Amino acid sequence: MARREVRQLTTEPAPGRVPAEPGRRRSVDEGVRGRTMTDSATEETGDGANPMNRDDELSPELEDLGLRTYAAELADSGLTVVPPQVTGCSAPSVRGLADLVLRRATEFIGCGFTLEGGPDADLEYHPDAEPVNIVVRTGNRPKQVVIQRLASYHRAFRDLAVHPVAVALARHLIGEARTRFSHHQSFIKWQDESGYGSTLGLHADQTAVPEPWGRTAFVANATWCLTDYTMEGGALAYVPGSHLRDGKPEGTEAALEAVPVEAEAGSLIVCHGATWHGAYPRKIPGLRLCVTNLYRHLMVTSQEDLRHSLDRSLADDCRNPELFRELAGFNDGFPYVTQRRPVRVVS
């Protein structure tokens, strides 16, 4: 499968960019500053090696699942698209997940949603809603909503959180024993000409971590596409190789380097926590729908306090209860709330 065509709108080079040689990915820096990603890695390591390349550290799980190519693309570009032929996410299961998300949105917000038409009513932010740094809105009118705490809502989302392909790639980026859940949520996005504006909302998910970041991801973003992702339909935007820059994007310059992540429904988009990504505005009717499962390093605070917000008995109702409990941190020693390792006098 030609996976570059899944990810990008066209195989023709964009204006001002240098086309890649056959068999080699185009660097984000080529045609911009005349430097390649390999050049940057050489400066950092002195040996010409991409510091993110972990081919010698591929787990048996990755190998068994046939994910070597996708791990290599994560090392090179900071993002990869795993098609439904590999994830096994069938059209009926995608539709079932989409129906569940929209049902939950209807319960939460109080109006219906359809994939073809979007929300059935005009919406506004509640006056007491807490502010966020990146929003899609016109005035006080949202152009997308985020539905959170999906793991508490239905088993299908718990199954997705422990999907072998997503977990294997997240562990590859973060570390097998150090990977935990951060959140399970859905972005429901509808038609809007402006979107995030000129910056495309580009950011790195691990921005709160002090720089420099190094090669280990502190978070890994696993986005399940429940609708086709196209540029006019509001696809993700990202800057290839930006995870090697060891910092976050500033201003609008980064948006000039961004490319769309186009993928069919059922695909899994996995993104390194240091990769600059955002989204294009959705310019056509209907919804762009996804489930985004964020994984984190053990030393990073989770966005949802799963150890207290999730009924622990729900972990037993999923495809891999033991793995779910591990990733939810149910047995972690930190943070503790009582005295640990009590000592007593020998009698």
Rosetta silent file (secondary structure, phi, psi, omega in degrees, C-alpha in Angstrom):
SEQUENCE: MARREVRQLTTEPAPGRVPAEPGRRRSVDEGVRGRTMTDSATEETGDGANPMNRDDELSPELEDLGLRTYAAELADSGLTVVPPQVTGCSAPSVRGLADLVLRRATEFIGCGFTLEGGPDADLEYHPDAEPVNIVVRTGNRPKQVVIQRLASYHRAFRDLAVHPVAVALARHLIGEARTRFSHHQSFIKWQDESGYGSTLGLHADQTAVPEPWGRTAFVANATWCLTDYTMEGGALAYVPGSHLRDGKPEGTEAALEAVPVEAEAGSLIVCHGATWHGAYPRKIPGLRLCVTNLYRHLMVTSQEDLRHSLDRSLADDCRNPELFRELAGFNDGFPYVTQRRPVRVVS
SCORE:     score description
SCORE:     0.000 S_00000001
   1 L     0.000  135.115 -179.020    0.000    0.000    0.000 S_00000001
   2 L   -81.433   91.392 -170.598    1.356    3.467   -0.907 S_00000001
   3 H   -73.585  -23.096  174.530    1.222    4.964    2.542 S_00000001
   4 H   -63.127  -34.182 -179.555    2.631    8.343    1.503 S_00000001
   5 H   -72.573  -27.548  175.611   -0.502    8.791   -0.609 S_00000001
   6 H   -68.031  -38.653 -172.210   -2.669    8.033    2.413 S_00000001
   7 H   -83.441  -35.110 -173.369   -0.915   10.680    4.449 S_00000001
   8 L  -115.478  155.504 -178.363   -0.471   13.473    1.914 S_00000001
   9 L   -64.365  -37.881 -173.115   -2.771   15.072   -0.621 S_00000001
  10 L  -149.387  155.394  175.051   -0.452   14.573   -3.560 S_00000001
  11 L   -88.706   -3.636  175.567    2.851   13.064   -4.494 S_00000001
  12 L   -76.448  141.592  179.494    3.731   16.272   -6.359 S_00000001
  13 L   -67.413  141.955  176.452    6.113   18.541   -4.406 S_00000001
  14 L   -69.789  157.026  179.478    4.554   21.617   -2.864 S_00000001
  15 L   -55.056  132.857  177.927    5.746   25.001   -4.184 S_00000001
  16 L    84.659   -1.549 -179.156    9.194   25.825   -2.865 S_00000001
  17 L  -106.598  152.172  179.999    9.900   22.275   -1.718 S_00000001
  18 L   -93.203  126.376  179.842   12.470   19.871   -3.088 S_00000001
  19 L   -65.656  146.613 -179.670   11.043   16.504   -4.234 S_00000001
  20 L   -73.198  147.550  172.922   12.398   13.472   -2.445 S_00000001
  21 L   -70.575  151.570  179.587   14.718   11.113   -4.260 S_00000001
  22 L   -53.797  132.609  176.854   13.197    7.675   -4.952 S_00000001
  23 L    82.745    4.562 -179.826   13.253    5.514   -1.838 S_00000001
  24 L  -133.117  135.329  178.906   13.978    8.403    0.519 S_00000001
  25 L   -71.870  146.783  176.736   11.552   10.505    2.528 S_00000001
  26 L   -78.253  133.071  176.804   11.605   14.248    1.976 S_00000001
  27 L   -77.680  149.550  176.034   12.881   16.188    4.971 S_00000001
  28 L   -65.029  -24.614 -176.635   10.843   19.044    6.314 S_00000001
  29 L   -86.980  -16.004 -177.852   13.983   21.204    6.080 S_00000001
  30 L   -67.939  132.073 -178.974   14.773   20.552    2.423 S_00000001
  31 L    80.416   -6.419  177.628   13.963   23.576    0.280 S_00000001
  32 L  -105.444  -54.187  177.414   13.410   25.630    3.432 S_00000001
  33 L  -126.827    8.552  176.546   16.867   25.980    4.913 S_00000001
  34 L    72.700   16.817 -179.547   18.814   23.649    2.660 S_00000001
  35 L  -120.952  148.758  178.642   19.406   21.156    5.471 S_00000001
  36 L  -103.517  164.936  178.246   18.124   17.620    5.785 S_00000001
  37 H   -62.293  -34.428  178.215   16.864   15.775    8.810 S_00000001
  38 H   -65.559  -38.081  177.046   19.937   13.540    8.572 S_00000001
  39 H   -59.431  -44.337 -179.514   22.151   16.627    8.709 S_00000001
  40 H   -61.213  -42.718 -179.343   20.421   17.704   11.926 S_00000001
  41 H   -64.961  -36.747  179.581   20.901   14.265   13.459 S_00000001
  42 H   -63.051  -41.199  179.754   24.590   14.291   12.504 S_00000001
  43 H   -63.154  -36.209 -176.324   25.085   17.576   14.306 S_00000001
  44 H   -78.001  -39.006 -173.459   23.430   16.197   17.434 S_00000001
  45 H  -107.104  -20.130  179.061   25.052   12.783   17.577 S_00000001
  46 L    79.566   -1.386 -176.544   28.172   13.218   15.476 S_00000001
  47 L  -125.804    7.686  177.963   27.677    9.868   13.753 S_00000001
  48 L    78.657    3.771 -177.465   24.929   10.550   11.211 S_00000001
  49 L   -88.510  138.247  172.527   22.420    8.416   13.118 S_00000001
  50 L   -69.012  119.250 -176.077   18.853    9.543   13.604 S_00000001
  51 L   -65.250  -16.024  178.392   18.600    9.745   17.419 S_00000001
  52 L   -89.558   -7.135 -175.096   14.985    8.565   17.251 S_00000001
  53 L   -74.589  117.270 -176.973   15.845    5.420   15.296 S_00000001
  54 L  -120.501   34.262 -178.457   15.190    2.408   17.522 S_00000001
  55 H   -57.080  -31.407 -178.842   15.401   -0.390   14.984 S_00000001
  56 H   -80.271   -2.784 -176.922   17.726   -2.259   17.323 S_00000001
  57 H  -119.594   18.101 -179.675   15.139   -1.971   20.101 S_00000001
  58 L   -65.860  131.605 -179.632   12.022   -3.272   18.369 S_00000001
  59 L   -75.677  155.138  173.981    9.975   -5.414   20.720 S_00000001
  60 H   -55.672  -32.795  179.448    8.867   -8.922   19.727 S_00000001
  61 H   -62.554  -44.723  177.940    5.319   -7.553   19.915 S_00000001
  62 H   -61.701  -44.241  179.911    6.060   -4.962   17.231 S_00000001
  63 H   -63.172  -45.443 -178.062    7.694   -7.567   15.045 S_00000001
  64 H   -62.432  -33.325 -178.607    4.844  -10.047   15.500 S_00000001
  65 L   -85.199   -2.863  179.519    2.286   -7.387   14.552 S_00000001
  66 L    70.646   38.494 -173.012    4.239   -6.418   11.429 S_00000001
  67 L  -105.705   12.365 -177.756    4.797   -2.845   12.595 S_00000001
  68 H   -56.201  -45.472 -178.186    8.489   -2.361   11.740 S_00000001
  69 H   -60.923  -39.626 -177.419    7.681    0.010    8.852 S_00000001
  70 H   -73.586  -35.187  174.882    5.425    2.144   11.036 S_00000001
  71 H   -64.396  -39.149  178.557    7.998    2.311   13.841 S_00000001
  72 H   -65.367  -38.472  179.199   10.580    3.462   11.288 S_00000001
  73 H   -68.685  -35.042  174.618    8.243    6.176   10.048 S_00000001
  74 H   -61.674  -41.678  179.111    7.702    7.371   13.616 S_00000001
  75 H   -64.600  -38.948 -175.201   11.471    7.654   14.022 S_00000001
  76 H   -80.835  -51.187 -170.935   11.834    9.528   10.747 S_00000001
  77 H  -103.984  -21.961 -176.983    8.727   11.722   10.563 S_00000001
  78 L    88.514    0.565 -179.513    7.299   11.701   14.088 S_00000001
  79 E  -155.990  146.682  175.787    3.927   10.422   12.852 S_00000001
  80 E  -143.753  152.406  176.257    2.600    7.348   11.089 S_00000001
  81 E  -113.832  117.789  177.778   -0.716    6.198    9.635 S_00000001
  82 E  -100.013  115.111 -173.938   -1.596    2.539   10.180 S_00000001
  83 L   -72.531  162.374 -178.257   -4.355    1.577    7.710 S_00000001
  84 H   -61.856  -23.288  176.633   -7.418   -0.487    8.671 S_00000001
  85 H   -63.766  -25.182  179.177   -6.003   -3.470    6.788 S_00000001
  86 H   -95.685  -40.805 -178.818   -3.343   -3.608    9.520 S_00000001
  87 H   -73.216  -24.232 -176.337   -5.379   -2.478   12.530 S_00000001
  88 L    77.054   14.202 -179.267   -8.243   -4.832   11.669 S_00000001
  89 L   -82.738  101.430 -173.851  -10.730   -2.034   12.344 S_00000001
  90 L   -77.622  163.736  178.634  -13.616   -3.021   10.060 S_00000001
  91 H   -58.928  -43.535  177.456  -16.236   -0.703    8.576 S_00000001
  92 H   -62.697  -38.289  179.850  -19.003   -2.045   10.887 S_00000001
  93 H   -69.484  -36.286  176.528  -16.843   -1.534   13.987 S_00000001
  94 H   -62.704  -45.951 -179.961  -15.967    2.010   12.868 S_00000001
  95 H   -64.296  -38.672  177.796  -19.635    2.816   12.386 S_00000001
  96 H   -62.347  -42.176  177.254  -20.464    1.293   15.773 S_00000001
  97 H   -64.404  -42.096  178.839  -17.851    3.466   17.485 S_00000001
  98 H   -61.599  -42.972  179.186  -19.113    6.550   15.662 S_00000001
  99 H   -61.863  -40.268  178.986  -22.683    5.828   16.756 S_00000001
 100 H   -65.198  -42.494  178.758  -21.544    5.464   20.375 S_00000001
 101 H   -61.289  -46.147 -177.683  -19.640    8.760   20.286 S_00000001
 102 H   -69.458  -32.774  175.696  -22.615   10.627   18.834 S_00000001
 103 H   -64.831  -42.961  178.432  -24.983    9.000   21.323 S_00000001
 104 H   -65.641  -39.244  178.332  -22.773   10.148   24.176 S_00000001
 105 H   -62.503  -40.117  178.455  -22.549   13.639   22.678 S_00000001
 106 H   -63.929  -42.800  178.131  -26.338   13.815   22.494 S_00000001
 107 H   -63.873  -39.353 -173.692  -26.638   12.761   26.151 S_00000001
 108 H   -77.089  -40.160 -171.894  -23.974   15.238   27.234 S_00000001
 109 H   -99.547  -35.409  177.905  -25.000   18.288   25.202 S_00000001
 110 L   101.382   10.403  173.669  -28.716   17.768   24.652 S_00000001
 111 L  -135.919  157.691 -179.807  -28.945   17.902   20.871 S_00000001
 112 L   -79.309  160.256  175.999  -28.594   15.292   18.169 S_00000001
 113 E  -133.903  143.573  171.793  -25.643   14.879   15.808 S_00000001
 114 E  -129.050  148.424  179.251  -25.417   13.235   12.398 S_00000001
 115 L   -61.422  -32.979 -175.520  -22.318   12.360   10.412 S_00000001
 116 L   -83.724  -31.144 -172.114  -23.778   14.058    7.346 S_00000001
 117 L  -116.279  -14.794 -177.583  -25.161   17.230    8.914 S_00000001
 118 E    85.924 -152.623 -179.359  -23.342   17.882   12.187 S_00000001
 119 E   -70.995  147.311 -178.663  -25.174   19.191   15.276 S_00000001
 120 L   -83.830   -2.928 -177.877  -28.949   19.596   15.041 S_00000001
 121 L  -144.881  160.970  172.427  -28.889   22.894   16.968 S_00000001
 122 L   -72.440  139.000 -176.624  -26.757   25.995   17.437 S_00000001
 123 L  -119.727  156.979  173.106  -24.367   25.539   20.362 S_00000001
 124 L  -144.807  157.632  176.453  -22.484   27.859   22.689 S_00000001
 125 L   -72.072  141.929  175.087  -19.951   27.468   25.461 S_00000001
 126 L   -63.686  138.796 -177.398  -21.358   27.486   28.972 S_00000001
 127 L   -59.852  -23.360  179.711  -20.493   30.823   30.635 S_00000001
 128 L   -94.845    5.730 -178.196  -18.758   28.971   33.473 S_00000001
 129 L   -64.761  138.144  179.467  -16.670   26.789   31.151 S_00000001
 130 L   -70.044  143.736 -179.499  -12.978   26.857   31.965 S_00000001
 131 L   -71.058  151.918  175.107  -10.793   28.541   29.303 S_00000001
 132 L  -128.104  157.772 -175.577   -8.526   26.457   27.081 S_00000001
 133 L   -74.413  -37.948 -176.863   -5.465   27.457   25.096 S_00000001
 134 L  -121.863  114.650  179.852   -6.523   26.012   21.740 S_00000001
 135 L  -134.134  157.183  171.801  -10.169   26.228   20.729 S_00000001
 136 L  -113.440  111.367 -176.514  -12.177   26.248   17.522 S_00000001
 137 E  -155.766  159.033  167.396  -14.897   28.835   17.849 S_00000001
 138 E  -120.685  107.429 -171.387  -16.622   31.804   16.274 S_00000001
 139 L    64.581 -123.199  177.557  -17.273   34.189   19.146 S_00000001
 140 L  -101.754   15.418 -177.852  -18.758   31.984   21.847 S_00000001
 141 E  -101.144  114.727 -179.742  -19.945   29.391   19.317 S_00000001
 142 E   -71.349  149.720  173.313  -17.864   26.202   19.229 S_00000001
 143 L  -113.354    5.507  169.410  -16.998   24.519   15.953 S_00000001
 144 E  -158.507  158.155  173.942  -15.961   21.314   17.664 S_00000001
 145 E  -130.717  154.313  177.761  -16.624   19.607   20.973 S_00000001
 146 E  -114.106  123.165  177.505  -14.538   17.194   23.009 S_00000001
 147 E  -102.360  117.674 -171.857  -16.286   14.243   24.639 S_00000001
 148 L  -104.655  173.342  174.507  -14.186   12.972   27.544 S_00000001
 149 L    58.821   41.436 -177.336  -14.035    9.944   29.866 S_00000001
 150 H   -66.218  -29.580 -178.668  -14.986    7.479   27.131 S_00000001
 151 H   -63.833  -25.976  177.694  -13.484    4.512   28.995 S_00000001
 152 H   -81.954  -13.734 -171.469  -16.181    4.940   31.642 S_00000001
 153 L   -88.889  -42.465 -173.930  -18.919    5.073   29.030 S_00000001
 154 L  -157.398  145.945 -179.997  -18.707    1.840   27.041 S_00000001
 155 H   -56.479  -35.170 -176.878  -16.629   -1.296   26.736 S_00000001
 156 H   -55.767  -34.408 -179.467  -15.886   -0.561   23.056 S_00000001
 157 H   -78.252  -30.386  174.436  -13.690    2.361   24.098 S_00000001
 158 H   -69.156  -38.857  176.160  -11.857    0.290   26.708 S_00000001
 159 H   -61.043  -41.321 -179.438  -11.182   -2.314   24.036 S_00000001
 160 H   -66.055  -34.908 -178.601   -9.809    0.405   21.770 S_00000001
 161 H   -65.728  -27.182  179.333   -7.545    1.705   24.548 S_00000001
 162 L  -109.960   22.262  177.591   -5.788   -1.672   24.791 S_00000001
 163 L   -58.775  130.363 -173.332   -5.758   -2.376   21.055 S_00000001
 164 H   -56.396  -39.171 -178.007   -2.490   -4.279   20.424 S_00000001
 165 H   -67.425  -46.586 -179.576   -1.310   -2.064   17.544 S_00000001
 166 H   -63.501  -45.374 -178.288   -1.871    1.205   19.406 S_00000001
 167 H   -66.123  -40.656 -179.406   -0.305   -0.045   22.632 S_00000001
 168 H   -62.062  -42.905 -179.485    2.709   -1.553   20.860 S_00000001
 169 H   -72.692  -36.728  176.561    3.524    1.702   19.061 S_00000001
 170 H   -64.086  -43.951  178.362    2.913    3.818   22.174 S_00000001
 171 H   -64.936  -34.085  177.907    5.214    1.587   24.213 S_00000001
 172 H   -61.394  -38.186 -179.019    7.810    1.774   21.457 S_00000001
 173 H   -79.242  -39.085 -171.224    7.865    5.560   21.832 S_00000001
 174 H   -97.757  -36.123 -173.825    7.544    5.824   25.614 S_00000001
 175 L   121.608  131.810 -171.001    8.973    2.576   26.977 S_00000001
 176 H   -59.514  -48.325 -175.495    7.159   -0.674   27.665 S_00000001
 177 H   -81.033   -8.964 -173.583    7.167   -0.596   31.458 S_00000001
 178 H  -105.913   -1.990 -174.788    6.628    3.171   31.630 S_00000001
 179 E   -83.615  132.749  178.267    3.540    3.585   29.438 S_00000001
 180 E  -138.058  164.841  173.375    0.250    4.613   31.062 S_00000001
 181 E   -72.887  147.822  168.738   -3.104    6.050   29.990 S_00000001
 182 E  -115.459  -49.953  174.516   -3.595    9.804   30.028 S_00000001
 183 E  -157.763  163.987  174.195   -7.071   10.200   28.511 S_00000001
 184 E  -133.409  109.059 -174.697   -9.687    8.615   26.241 S_00000001
 185 E  -148.831  171.775 -178.957  -11.739   11.192   24.366 S_00000001
 186 E  -128.553  137.672  170.522  -13.346   12.142   21.074 S_00000001
 187 E  -100.028  123.318  175.856  -13.110   15.272   18.954 S_00000001
 188 E  -111.178  112.619 -171.456  -16.325   16.030   17.070 S_00000001
 189 E  -121.561  135.276  179.657  -15.594   18.680   14.462 S_00000001
 190 E  -126.542 -175.466 -168.985  -17.979   20.308   11.987 S_00000001
 191 L   -61.084  134.251 -179.868  -17.918   22.853    9.166 S_00000001
 192 L  -168.757  128.759 -174.023  -16.036   26.093    9.827 S_00000001
 193 L   -76.497  -25.018 -172.697  -13.974   28.209    7.435 S_00000001
 194 L   -99.267  -31.794  179.924  -11.424   29.512    9.946 S_00000001
 195 L    58.059 -133.075  179.981  -10.607   26.561   12.212 S_00000001
 196 L   -84.198    0.570 -179.767   -7.609   27.265   14.437 S_00000001
 197 L    88.180 -161.348 -171.896   -6.560   30.229   12.295 S_00000001
 198 L   -67.538  -20.016  179.406   -3.219   30.911   10.647 S_00000001
 199 L   -84.809  -11.164 -173.656   -1.244   28.756   13.107 S_00000001
 200 L    60.953   12.626 -178.303   -3.396   25.669   12.385 S_00000001
 201 L    67.041   24.379 -176.790   -3.281   25.168   16.159 S_00000001
 202 L   -61.987  134.052 -179.838    0.137   23.532   15.832 S_00000001
 203 E  -159.507  168.563  171.214    1.472   22.292   19.140 S_00000001
 204 L  -111.713  136.276 -175.800    3.372   19.416   20.717 S_00000001
 205 L   -65.093  -21.714 -179.015    1.450   17.267   23.190 S_00000001
 206 L  -102.998   29.995 -176.773    4.356   17.265   25.662 S_00000001
 207 L   -57.175  -32.787 -177.089    4.744   21.060   25.692 S_00000001
 208 L   -71.440  -13.745  179.787    4.471   21.225   29.494 S_00000001
 209 L   -79.810  132.296  179.428    7.632   19.117   29.880 S_00000001
 210 L   -57.929  143.419  177.974   10.806   21.234   30.264 S_00000001
 211 L   -90.312  156.957    0.107   13.075   21.307   27.214 S_00000001
 212 L   -77.587  155.489 -173.168   15.220   19.781   25.806 S_00000001
 213 L   -91.511  -30.024 -176.518   13.127   16.651   25.411 S_00000001
 214 L    75.412 -167.210 -171.579   15.532   14.096   23.975 S_00000001
 215 L   -87.519  -23.403 -178.285   14.431   11.015   22.063 S_00000001
 216 L   -75.436  129.461  176.460   12.023    9.434   24.571 S_00000001
 217 L   -75.821  135.941  175.138    8.412   10.493   24.089 S_00000001
 218 L   -88.557  -22.394  170.433    6.703   11.687   27.250 S_00000001
 219 E  -141.866  159.940  174.584    3.320   11.149   25.605 S_00000001
 220 E  -137.070  129.914 -175.963    2.096    9.333   22.503 S_00000001
 221 E   -99.845  122.277  177.876   -1.090   10.277   20.679 S_00000001
 222 E  -117.426  105.077 -176.608   -3.151    7.472   19.117 S_00000001
 223 E  -105.681  120.577  177.167   -6.019    8.847   17.029 S_00000001
 224 E   -94.567  119.531 -179.272   -8.578    6.453   15.571 S_00000001
 225 E   -79.820  117.575  177.855  -10.268    7.925   12.477 S_00000001
 226 L   -98.824   -5.447  169.648  -14.009    7.243   12.568 S_00000001
 227 L  -136.130  165.010  175.415  -14.539    9.204    9.346 S_00000001
 228 L   -63.454  138.565  176.703  -12.282    9.725    6.348 S_00000001
 229 E  -100.845  114.377  175.563   -9.613   12.360    6.995 S_00000001
 230 L  -129.254  161.547 -177.903   -9.168   14.751    4.042 S_00000001
 231 L   -62.055  -47.629 -179.298   -7.740   18.249    3.896 S_00000001
 232 L   -69.965  -18.778  178.394  -11.057   19.900    3.039 S_00000001
 233 E   -91.272    8.803  175.887  -12.676   17.714    5.690 S_00000001
 234 L    88.636   36.594 -179.006  -10.467   19.081    8.478 S_00000001
 235 L   -62.595  161.126  171.186   -7.607   16.576    8.523 S_00000001
 236 E   -60.443  150.224  171.318   -4.768   16.749   10.993 S_00000001
 237 E  -117.570  143.567  174.655   -1.822   18.941   10.020 S_00000001
 238 E  -152.436  160.766  178.332    1.737   18.173   11.089 S_00000001
 239 L  -105.171  108.338 -178.601    5.327   19.169   10.403 S_00000001
 240 L   -58.002  134.017  177.754    7.354   16.090    9.394 S_00000001
 241 L    81.064    0.139 -176.556   10.508   15.674   11.456 S_00000001
 242 H   -67.108  -20.080  178.159    9.533   18.329   13.998 S_00000001
 243 H   -67.534  -13.909  178.822    9.983   15.831   16.848 S_00000001
 244 H   -89.227   -3.365 -175.087   13.731   16.129   16.211 S_00000001
 245 L   -88.570   -8.627  173.497   13.768   19.862   16.908 S_00000001
 246 L    59.740   40.870  177.568   13.536   19.462   20.672 S_00000001
 247 L  -177.689  176.959 -175.612   11.039   22.246   21.238 S_00000001
 248 L   -97.564  159.491  178.516    7.596   23.608   20.509 S_00000001
 249 L   -72.478  150.193  178.374    6.426   25.655   17.500 S_00000001
 250 L  -126.700  134.721  174.605    6.301   29.427   17.760 S_00000001
 251 L    65.942 -153.134 -174.456    4.068   31.802   15.786 S_00000001
 252 L  -100.448   -6.445 -176.025    2.761   31.106   12.291 S_00000001
 253 H   -59.858  -41.713 -175.860    5.994   30.041   10.562 S_00000001
 254 H   -60.660  -31.965 -177.955    5.576   26.358   11.358 S_00000001
 255 H   -62.600  -25.630  179.186    2.209   26.272    9.589 S_00000001
 256 H   -69.772  -20.315 -179.193    3.994   26.968    6.293 S_00000001
 257 H   -97.561   -5.161 -173.437    5.803   23.642    6.669 S_00000001
 258 L   -74.248  150.237  174.536    2.745   21.611    7.636 S_00000001
 259 E  -127.941  153.615  179.107    1.251   18.850    5.498 S_00000001
 260 E   -77.635  148.342  174.027   -2.163   17.173    5.820 S_00000001
 261 E  -103.234   96.741 -179.032   -2.550   13.706    7.295 S_00000001
 262 L   -95.189  132.850 -176.128   -5.083   12.072    5.003 S_00000001
 263 E  -154.956  149.715  178.544   -6.397    8.676    6.063 S_00000001
 264 L   -83.188  157.052  177.324   -9.431    6.486    5.525 S_00000001
 265 L   -55.129  138.160 -176.589  -11.886    5.666    8.283 S_00000001
 266 L    97.499   -9.494  178.091  -10.569    2.854   10.460 S_00000001
 267 L   -77.743  157.181  175.866   -6.977    4.087   10.257 S_00000001
 268 E  -116.217  122.210  175.993   -4.852    4.719   13.321 S_00000001
 269 E  -101.964  119.796  179.116   -2.698    7.856   13.419 S_00000001
 270 E  -112.986  133.425 -172.428    0.135    7.603   15.951 S_00000001
 271 E  -132.388  131.680  173.670    2.100   10.711   16.833 S_00000001
 272 E   -64.255  144.263 -177.193    5.241   11.251   18.952 S_00000001
 273 L   -61.772  -19.309  179.674    4.633   13.647   21.840 S_00000001
 274 L   -94.326   -3.607 -176.735    7.198   16.111   20.459 S_00000001
 275 L   -76.450  133.109  178.760    5.688   16.243   16.956 S_00000001
 276 L   -77.545  121.183 -179.080    4.098   19.535   15.950 S_00000001
 277 E  -147.396  156.426  177.499    0.529   18.913   14.891 S_00000001
 278 E  -158.267 -136.824  179.547   -2.801   20.690   14.619 S_00000001
 279 E  -159.858  151.741  172.522   -5.643   20.609   12.101 S_00000001
 280 L   -84.916  154.945  176.727   -7.015   22.245    9.000 S_00000001
 281 L   -66.787  148.827  174.701  -10.493   23.794    9.081 S_00000001
 282 E   -87.026  118.385 -173.619  -13.368   21.612    7.932 S_00000001
 283 L  -107.282    7.466 -179.361  -14.806   23.318    4.861 S_00000001
 284 L  -124.759  158.812  179.566  -17.481   20.799    3.926 S_00000001
 285 L   -63.380  162.754  177.124  -20.751   19.761    5.629 S_00000001
 286 L    95.029 -169.889 -173.485  -20.861   16.914    8.115 S_00000001
 287 E  -115.048  146.084  161.433  -18.546   15.742   10.862 S_00000001
 288 E  -104.286  124.272 -169.096  -14.930   14.772   11.234 S_00000001
 289 E  -129.203  141.263  179.002  -14.956   12.225   14.019 S_00000001
 290 E  -153.751  166.514  164.291  -12.261   10.400   15.954 S_00000001
 291 E  -117.928  124.694 -179.638  -11.338    8.738   19.210 S_00000001
 292 E  -111.663  115.823  175.113   -8.063   10.020   20.622 S_00000001
 293 E  -105.416  118.046  179.991   -6.307    7.900   23.226 S_00000001
 294 E   -99.796  126.723  176.037   -3.362    9.675   24.792 S_00000001
 295 E  -105.427  150.274 -175.243   -0.672    7.547   26.435 S_00000001
 296 E  -133.914  160.691  170.347    1.861    9.046   28.833 S_00000001
 297 E   -73.515  148.139 -179.512    5.147    8.270   30.511 S_00000001
 298 L   -51.069  -32.520 -176.133    4.802    7.092   34.108 S_00000001
 299 L   -86.023    3.052 -179.831    6.454   10.326   35.322 S_00000001
 300 L  -106.818  136.820  178.910    3.898   12.575   33.569 S_00000001
 301 L   -66.131  137.349  179.239    0.584   13.523   35.186 S_00000001
 302 L   -77.205  152.095  177.666   -2.445   12.056   33.428 S_00000001
 303 L   -74.996  -39.185  171.415   -5.100   14.367   31.995 S_00000001
 304 L  -103.950  134.196 -179.869   -7.892   12.213   33.416 S_00000001
 305 L   -80.909   74.416 -172.330   -7.418   10.976   36.975 S_00000001
 306 H   -62.397  -30.169 -177.970   -8.285    7.416   36.007 S_00000001
 307 H   -64.456  -21.656 -179.279   -7.232    5.919   39.335 S_00000001
 308 H  -117.589  -23.441 -175.701  -10.123    7.794   40.960 S_00000001
 309 H   -88.831  -20.804 -174.501  -12.543    8.619   38.127 S_00000001
 310 L  -103.780  128.473  173.052  -12.923    5.127   36.661 S_00000001
 311 L   -61.194  116.583 -172.203  -14.862    2.330   38.338 S_00000001
 312 H   -65.497  -22.084  178.070  -12.126   -0.297   38.613 S_00000001
 313 H   -67.387  -20.977  179.069  -14.528   -3.143   37.994 S_00000001
 314 H   -67.231  -24.575  179.381  -14.898   -1.853   34.428 S_00000001
 315 H   -62.375  -27.978  179.527  -11.326   -2.915   33.734 S_00000001
 316 H   -73.974  -15.995 -178.798  -12.482   -6.528   33.909 S_00000001
 317 L  -104.509   70.951  176.216  -14.923   -5.863   31.077 S_00000001
 318 L  -161.450  176.309 -173.324  -12.540   -5.393   28.144 S_00000001
 319 L   -69.830  -21.784 -178.794  -10.414   -7.429   25.754 S_00000001
 320 L  -149.148   80.480 -175.603   -7.360   -7.419   28.050 S_00000001
 321 H   -57.286  -42.119 -178.331   -8.195   -6.662   31.708 S_00000001
 322 H   -62.115  -44.030  178.953   -4.648   -7.158   32.994 S_00000001
 323 H   -66.702  -39.910  179.516   -3.203   -4.736   30.449 S_00000001
 324 H   -60.941  -44.735 -179.809   -5.952   -2.194   31.081 S_00000001
 325 H   -62.974  -39.609  178.876   -5.252   -2.206   34.826 S_00000001
 326 H   -63.346  -48.385 -176.944   -1.538   -1.786   34.190 S_00000001
 327 H   -70.359  -26.836  176.010   -1.986    1.121   31.782 S_00000001
 328 H   -77.047  -10.495  177.914   -4.542    2.765   34.077 S_00000001
 329 L    75.446   22.407 -176.129   -1.912    2.697   36.831 S_00000001
 330 L   -61.441  -29.029 -177.376   -4.175    0.927   39.297 S_00000001
 331 L  -106.304   10.328  179.944   -1.227   -0.833   40.924 S_00000001
 332 L   -68.498  146.693  179.360    1.315    2.000   40.734 S_00000001
 333 L   -77.039  -20.400 -177.679    3.035    2.977   43.964 S_00000001
 334 L  -124.731  147.416   -8.251    2.799    6.699   43.210 S_00000001
 335 L   -76.218  144.512 -178.537    1.101    8.942   44.031 S_00000001
 336 L   -98.042  158.399 -179.405    0.355    7.373   47.400 S_00000001
 337 L  -122.376   -8.560  176.721   -2.316    8.440   49.897 S_00000001
 338 L  -133.117  167.412  176.852   -1.288    6.391   52.943 S_00000001
 339 L   -58.922  130.641  179.657    1.974    5.452   54.643 S_00000001
 340 L  -101.550  151.355  177.098    3.836    2.928   52.514 S_00000001
 341 L    49.604   62.942  178.981    5.982    0.018   53.741 S_00000001
 342 L   -62.115  147.711 -179.756    5.113    0.233   57.452 S_00000001
 343 L  -115.999  143.205  177.981    7.802   -0.931   59.886 S_00000001
 344 L  -133.647  161.568  178.472    7.186   -2.665   63.205 S_00000001
 345 L   -72.964  135.570  177.462    9.256   -3.750   66.168 S_00000001
 346 L   -68.805  127.817 -178.441   10.452   -7.332   66.023 S_00000001
 347 L   -84.053    0.000    0.000    8.672   -9.275   68.754 S_00000001
